Amino acid sequence: MAMTKEDLITVIKANSQLDEKQLAEMAEKIKGSMMEEFNEKLEQLTKAQENKMQKVEPVVKEEPKWKSFGEQLEAVRRAGVPNGQVEPRLTKAISGASELIGADGGFLVSPEYSKEILKSMHETGVVAKDCRKLPVSGNRLIINAIDETSRATGSRWGGIRAYWVAEGGSVTASQIKLRQIDLKLNKLEAVCYATEELLEDQTALESLTTQAVGEEFAFVQDDAIINGTGAGMPLGVRNCAALVSQAKETGQVALTVVAENISNMWNRMPASNRLKAKWYIIQDVEPQLFQMGFKLGTAAIPVFMPPGGFVTAPNGTLFNRPIQTIEQCQTLGSEGDILFLDLSQYLLIEKSSGIKADSSIHVRFLYDERTFKFVLRVDGQPTWNSTLTAFNSGVTRSPFVTLAVRA
């Protein structure tokens, strides 16, 4: 705002020791052009000051990162103690209004550090390692796939067909058939307690929590990939529509696996999937493998022999494909005690943010224990929705082959 001659005299009077006579003499000497020049300079100085103020940004001190998962859990413990110290790093990780107050549920452990548990889970899991994994940021993934159930003419790729045509001839139009694979994240959760004494030792807390929760999540996820119902959990290969069940041999003794079972299961696996397939067995099947042989007159040709014979560890192959012993297979003689699977045809999705972890001092307060809750959101299902009928033989095949009951 521009100043008048009178305004300037008022300002000088308030900030100087001049008397009325001296001020009057100064006023007589001020001309109109001088006031215009003064106002221009004042406007320039005002704009310069405003620009300087706009450029000043508050200095934000970046909080140091946690040295380890154990250090962060220890900070959670201190924050929950009455009149305890609350780390600024904890409040930055808060998600939701009620999470800020310890009495309302405790402090949220940042998903960034729960990735250590996720890493442990991936390292200890056996079946999930062989699946096709995709991280998702949302809660759902829809993928288009070919709806093919037969290799017969007119059914390949769901309906496309090619013709041999003479000159001037015509063909019938055909097209592929598509379907959608729809996966929605399910919640896998674990809750564990830790005494205040244990919490004081960061090393013990970190190692025990990471190992216990990681291995448990890995086991349960592997079990879902094999046996899951698809209701609130992944759909397992044993319950999918694409599963092929190979019948037992005529007169086969109960609780056995014979060479003919293996060769027939091999035949039910599409040739294009064999190079990625593995045998998954319950440990009780191993003695059956050592006894297997194809009869040749009164003798028999061994089918299975581990590398180095019986001298070295029996970690061998069948038809040159690896054998993996897992606990999630069924008891000997039941369907699912031995599986021949190409799990590259199984799609597994996980929440990209990793495992969410929460802590509360109230659930086990009388026991002087802290409660930790861990949540992982996952889903999975086979990419095949049906068995595939062969072109000429009519035999149904699939990347997921099991042996029927031998009771």
Phi, psi and omega per residue, in radians:
M1 nan 2.314 -3.119
A2 -1.234 2.629 3.128
M3 -1.856 2.538 3.060
T4 -1.611 3.004 3.122
K5 -1.053 -0.680 -3.127
E6 -1.186 -0.683 3.120
D7 -1.079 -0.742 -3.117
L8 -1.116 -0.736 3.123
I9 -1.088 -0.680 3.132
T10 -1.094 -0.733 3.132
V11 -1.136 -0.764 -3.137
I12 -1.115 -0.708 -3.141
K13 -1.074 -0.670 -3.098
A14 -1.311 -0.342 -3.045
N15 -2.104 0.374 3.136
S16 -2.486 3.026 3.137
Q17 -1.811 0.232 -3.116
L18 -1.234 2.528 3.106
D19 -1.549 3.135 -3.052
E20 -1.111 -0.647 -3.122
K21 -1.164 -0.767 3.136
Q22 -1.139 -0.687 3.103
L23 -1.127 -0.678 3.133
A24 -1.133 -0.703 3.115
E25 -1.124 -0.687 3.122
M26 -1.144 -0.689 -3.120
A27 -1.117 -0.629 -3.140
E28 -1.143 -0.535 -3.095
K29 -1.409 -0.329 -3.111
I30 -1.373 2.136 3.122
K31 -1.774 2.915 -3.129
G32 -1.067 -0.703 -3.138
S33 -1.117 -0.580 3.124
M34 -1.159 -0.660 3.119
M35 -1.174 -0.649 3.113
E36 -1.128 -0.762 3.123
E37 -1.143 -0.679 3.116
F38 -1.082 -0.776 -3.129
N39 -1.142 -0.620 3.091
E40 -1.109 -0.801 3.111
K41 -1.094 -0.701 3.136
L42 -1.094 -0.707 3.141
E43 -1.153 -0.699 3.121
Q44 -1.119 -0.777 3.133
L45 -1.126 -0.664 3.141
T46 -1.121 -0.787 3.130
K47 -1.127 -0.715 3.131
A48 -1.078 -0.704 3.137
Q49 -1.171 -0.687 3.130
E50 -1.124 -0.755 3.126
N51 -1.100 -0.688 3.129
K52 -1.103 -0.707 -3.140
M53 -1.175 -0.613 3.140
Q54 -1.190 -0.525 -3.104
K55 -1.379 -0.279 -3.117
V56 -1.330 2.083 3.140
E57 -1.959 2.483 3.135
P58 -1.118 2.414 3.130
V59 -1.440 2.028 -3.137
V60 -1.734 2.057 3.130
K61 -1.410 2.069 -3.120
E62 -1.344 2.201 3.133
E63 -1.221 2.430 3.123
P64 -1.125 2.569 3.140
K65 -1.291 2.751 3.095
W66 -1.171 2.429 3.115
K67 -1.275 -0.521 -3.110
S68 -2.815 2.933 3.071
F69 -1.102 -0.651 3.127
G70 -1.112 -0.702 3.118
E71 -1.070 -0.667 -3.126
Q72 -1.216 -0.714 3.103
L73 -1.144 -0.611 3.076
E74 -1.121 -0.664 3.087
A75 -1.131 -0.642 3.071
V76 -1.080 -0.731 -3.140
R77 -1.089 -0.813 -3.127
R78 -1.102 -0.624 -3.123
A79 -1.187 -0.500 -3.101
G80 -1.476 -0.237 3.119
V81 -1.275 2.415 3.117
P82 -0.903 2.262 -3.099
N83 1.076 0.416 -3.128
G84 -1.351 2.910 -3.126
Q85 -1.494 2.285 -3.136
V86 -1.799 2.041 3.115
E87 -1.179 2.309 3.051
P88 -0.999 -0.521 -3.140
R89 -1.144 -0.493 3.104
L90 -1.250 -0.771 -3.093
T91 -1.168 -0.468 3.091
K92 -1.218 -0.433 -3.111
A93 -1.563 0.063 -3.062
I94 -1.203 2.451 3.098
S95 -2.266 1.835 -3.109
G96 1.863 2.544 -3.029
A97 -1.117 -0.742 -3.038
S98 -1.275 -0.314 -3.086
E99 -1.227 -0.318 -3.076
L100 -1.239 -0.449 -3.077
I101 -1.752 2.134 -3.095
G102 -0.998 -0.656 -3.106
A103 -1.191 -0.313 3.139
D104 -1.631 0.093 3.091
G105 2.530 -0.091 3.081
G106 1.666 -3.071 -3.087
F107 -1.749 2.528 -3.140
L108 -1.425 2.243 3.059
V109 -1.470 2.210 -3.023
S110 -1.019 2.319 3.108
P111 -1.016 -0.386 -3.139
E112 -1.019 -0.652 -3.063
Y113 -1.598 -0.322 3.056
S114 -1.254 -0.134 3.073
K115 -1.121 -0.338 3.064
E116 -1.144 -0.680 3.087
I117 -1.195 -0.709 3.122
L118 -1.093 -0.678 3.098
K119 -1.101 -0.766 3.107
S120 -1.078 -0.684 3.126
M121 -1.088 -0.783 -3.127
H122 -1.178 -0.566 -3.115
E123 -1.322 -0.604 -3.079
T124 -1.587 -0.354 3.090
G125 -1.151 2.520 -3.108
V126 -1.856 -0.921 -3.071
V127 -1.284 -0.759 -3.071
A128 -1.054 -0.486 3.140
K129 -1.046 -0.522 -3.060
D130 -1.548 -0.106 -3.113
C131 -1.489 2.860 3.034
R132 -1.495 2.062 -3.064
K133 -1.844 2.473 3.059
L134 -2.394 2.200 3.025
P135 -1.413 2.506 3.116
V136 -2.247 2.521 3.121
S137 -1.601 -0.472 3.104
G138 -1.592 -2.577 3.123
N139 -2.137 0.194 -3.069
R140 -2.681 2.575 3.089
L141 -2.431 2.187 3.104
I142 -2.055 2.199 -3.110
I143 -2.171 2.348 3.051
N144 -1.401 2.435 -3.139
A145 -2.464 2.808 3.101
I146 -1.350 2.322 3.128
D147 -1.678 1.434 -3.108
E148 -2.040 2.201 3.141
T149 -2.108 -0.121 -3.100
S150 -2.638 2.598 3.065
R151 -1.698 0.132 3.113
A152 -1.141 2.704 -3.139
T153 -1.040 2.265 -3.108
G154 1.630 -0.096 -3.128
S155 -2.053 -0.254 -3.139
R156 -1.102 2.456 -3.055
W157 1.005 0.441 3.093
G158 1.475 -0.061 3.113
G159 2.691 -0.064 3.137
I160 -1.261 2.518 -3.127
R161 -2.530 2.424 3.080
A162 -1.926 2.600 -3.083
Y163 -2.209 2.569 2.886
W164 -1.478 2.161 -2.991
V165 -2.217 2.327 3.055
A166 -1.328 2.836 3.126
E167 -0.995 2.242 3.135
G168 1.483 -0.063 -3.119
G169 -1.400 3.068 -3.131
S170 -2.310 2.866 3.135
V171 -2.271 2.827 3.072
T172 -1.546 2.283 -3.130
A173 -1.148 2.555 3.111
S174 -2.521 2.945 -3.121
Q175 -2.676 2.781 3.108
I176 -1.311 2.802 3.129
K177 -2.063 2.238 -3.107
L178 -1.902 2.731 3.011
R179 -2.446 3.044 -3.126
Q180 -2.132 2.386 3.009
I181 -1.715 2.044 -3.046
D182 -1.973 2.004 3.127
L183 -2.046 2.297 3.102
K184 -2.176 2.320 -3.058
L185 -1.099 2.324 3.017
N186 -1.858 2.796 -3.059
K187 -1.788 2.146 3.029
L188 -1.879 2.154 -2.971
E189 -2.297 2.526 3.060
A190 -2.419 2.453 3.094
V191 -2.170 2.321 3.112
C192 -2.429 2.770 -3.125
Y193 -1.968 2.623 3.074
A194 -2.423 2.279 3.121
T195 -1.223 2.759 3.121
E196 -1.087 -0.573 3.115
E197 -1.119 -0.749 3.131
L198 -1.166 -0.637 -3.119
L199 -1.143 -0.426 3.115
E200 -1.250 -0.289 3.111
D201 -1.851 1.723 -3.061
Q202 -1.067 -0.673 -3.068
T203 -1.106 -0.821 3.138
A204 -1.127 -0.744 -3.133
L205 -1.067 -0.829 -3.092
E206 -1.110 -0.840 -3.073
S207 -1.169 -0.748 -3.115
L208 -1.185 -0.780 -3.122
T209 -1.135 -0.824 -3.128
T210 -1.063 -0.795 -3.104
Q211 -1.208 -0.839 -3.056
A212 -1.133 -0.908 -3.106
V213 -1.202 -0.712 3.139
G214 -1.062 -0.813 -3.123
E215 -1.209 -0.643 3.128
E216 -1.168 -0.774 3.086
F217 -1.050 -0.734 -3.134
A218 -1.092 -0.760 -3.123
F219 -1.113 -0.843 -3.092
V220 -1.137 -0.673 3.108
Q221 -1.154 -0.754 3.082
D222 -1.025 -0.733 3.136
D223 -1.107 -0.670 3.122
A224 -1.177 -0.655 3.122
I225 -1.100 -0.592 3.124
I226 -1.523 -0.818 -2.944
N227 -2.062 0.043 -3.039
G228 -1.040 2.520 -3.114
T229 -1.510 -0.323 -3.078
G230 1.541 -0.098 3.115
A231 -1.745 1.773 -3.103
G232 1.279 0.180 3.140
M233 -2.726 2.943 3.079
P234 -1.038 2.736 3.066
L235 -1.543 2.075 -3.103
G236 -1.400 2.771 -3.096
V237 -1.121 -0.526 -3.125
R238 -1.255 -0.266 -3.127
N239 -2.002 0.163 -3.116
C240 -1.575 2.775 -3.109
A241 -1.242 -0.255 -3.106
A242 -1.572 -0.018 -3.095
L243 -1.189 2.315 3.033
V244 -1.808 2.228 3.123
S245 -1.911 1.978 -3.135
Q246 -1.441 2.191 -3.113
A247 -1.196 2.658 3.089
K248 -1.255 2.926 3.123
E249 -1.368 2.636 3.104
T250 -1.057 2.217 3.136
G251 1.309 0.208 -3.122
Q252 -1.150 2.362 -3.130
V253 -1.202 2.523 3.137
A254 -1.092 2.646 3.071
L255 1.054 0.658 3.131
T256 -2.265 2.795 2.948
V257 -2.260 2.121 -3.067
V258 -1.979 2.906 -3.072
A259 -1.027 -0.642 -3.139
E260 -1.115 -0.586 3.073
N261 -1.035 -0.779 -3.086
I262 -1.164 -0.786 -3.116
S263 -1.158 -0.629 3.128
N264 -1.259 -0.640 3.078
M265 -1.148 -0.682 3.073
W266 -1.018 -0.702 -3.135
N267 -1.179 -0.469 -3.099
R268 -1.451 -0.165 3.076
M269 -1.505 2.191 3.103
P270 -0.968 2.431 -3.080
A271 -0.987 -0.595 -3.118
S272 -1.232 -0.286 -3.108
N273 -1.773 -0.157 -3.017
R274 -1.122 -0.614 -3.066
L275 -1.186 -0.303 3.122
K276 -1.902 -0.056 -3.049
A277 -1.405 2.715 3.069
K278 -2.343 2.749 2.996
W279 -1.655 2.203 3.088
Y280 -1.993 2.138 -3.034
I281 -2.322 2.698 2.926
I282 -1.359 2.612 -3.031
Q283 -1.033 -0.510 -3.121
D284 -1.187 -0.188 3.096
V285 -1.378 -0.397 -3.061
E286 -0.957 -0.814 3.105
P287 -1.012 -0.543 3.108
Q288 -1.168 -0.623 -3.137
L289 -1.122 -0.713 -3.121
F290 -1.129 -0.446 -3.088
Q291 -1.653 -0.113 -3.034
M292 -1.256 2.538 3.072
G293 -2.958 2.643 3.048
F294 -1.554 2.258 -3.109
K295 -1.225 2.373 3.093
L296 -2.380 1.581 -3.011
G297 1.199 -2.175 3.110
T298 -1.621 -0.057 -3.134
A299 -1.841 -3.076 3.134
A300 -2.584 2.540 3.105
I301 -1.748 2.112 -3.140
P302 -1.046 2.447 3.122
V303 -1.688 -0.633 -3.059
F304 -2.164 2.322 3.013
M305 -2.607 2.112 -3.119
P306 -1.127 2.754 3.122
P307 -0.996 2.274 -3.128
G308 1.381 0.230 -3.138
G309 1.234 -2.622 -3.113
F310 -1.490 0.033 -3.106
V311 -1.349 -0.709 -3.119
T312 -1.706 3.062 -3.114
A313 -1.115 2.371 -3.095
P314 -1.363 1.265 3.097
N315 -1.997 1.265 -2.973
G316 -1.834 -2.760 -3.099
T317 -2.361 2.833 2.958
L318 -2.178 2.192 -3.044
F319 0.915 0.643 3.086
N320 1.151 0.320 3.052
R321 -1.948 2.454 -3.022
P322 -1.087 2.613 3.040
I323 -1.854 2.193 3.138
Q324 -2.058 2.058 3.103
T325 -1.492 2.174 3.137
I326 -2.349 2.653 3.131
E327 -1.337 -0.333 -3.021
Q328 -1.379 -0.139 3.037
C329 -1.262 2.846 -3.070
Q330 -1.467 2.995 -3.111
T331 -1.139 2.693 -3.115
L332 -0.963 2.276 -3.135
G333 1.653 -0.263 3.111
S334 -1.592 2.743 3.023
E335 -1.100 2.220 -3.139
G336 1.798 0.061 3.071
D337 -1.309 -0.400 3.047
I338 -2.441 2.259 -3.102
L339 -2.248 2.507 3.041
F340 -2.060 1.880 -2.936
L341 -2.276 2.449 2.907
D342 -1.857 1.630 -3.041
L343 -1.398 0.045 2.948
S344 -1.200 -0.249 3.102
Q345 -1.665 0.260 3.073
Y346 -2.031 2.199 -3.083
L347 -1.755 2.192 -3.126
L348 -2.130 2.198 3.110
I349 -2.016 2.532 3.118
E350 -2.322 2.596 3.060
K351 -1.106 2.214 -3.029
S352 -1.139 -0.408 -3.126
S353 -1.313 -0.197 3.096
G354 1.594 -2.645 -3.069
I355 -1.610 2.242 3.088
K356 -1.573 2.364 -3.095
A357 -2.270 2.321 3.099
D358 -2.169 2.761 -3.134
S359 -2.366 2.546 3.081
S360 -2.497 2.470 3.085
I361 -1.655 -0.056 -2.935
H362 -1.692 -0.502 -3.069
V363 -1.052 -0.736 -3.124
R364 -2.108 0.681 -3.038
F365 -1.038 -0.751 -3.095
L366 -1.180 -0.321 -3.138
Y367 -1.711 0.069 -3.132
D368 1.026 0.725 -3.128
E369 -2.186 2.630 3.060
R370 -1.777 2.476 3.126
T371 -1.823 2.272 3.078
F372 -2.071 2.329 3.137
K373 -2.097 2.308 -3.114
F374 -2.143 2.335 -3.100
V375 -2.273 2.251 3.029
L376 -2.179 2.318 -3.140
R377 -1.845 2.091 -3.079
V378 -2.464 2.866 2.966
D379 -2.774 2.823 3.122
G380 -2.949 2.725 3.065
Q381 -2.920 2.754 3.074
P382 -1.118 2.566 3.088
T383 -1.388 -0.221 3.063
W384 -1.631 2.355 3.089
N385 -1.905 0.115 -3.113
S386 -2.861 2.759 2.976
T387 -1.257 2.897 -3.097
L388 -2.082 2.127 3.128
T389 -1.412 2.266 -3.090
A390 -1.148 2.806 -3.047
F391 -1.142 -0.900 -3.067
N392 -1.889 -0.687 -3.013
S393 -1.366 -0.434 -3.094
G394 1.429 0.026 3.117
V395 -1.298 2.388 3.084
T396 -1.501 2.410 -3.109
R397 -2.318 2.822 -3.098
S398 -2.890 2.745 3.037
P399 -1.286 -0.046 -3.097
F400 -2.189 1.811 -3.040
V401 -2.116 2.330 3.105
T402 -2.227 2.905 3.110
L403 -1.866 2.283 -3.073
A404 -1.160 2.967 -3.089
V405 -1.069 2.449 3.055
R406 -2.211 1.234 -3.083
A407 -1.850 nan nan
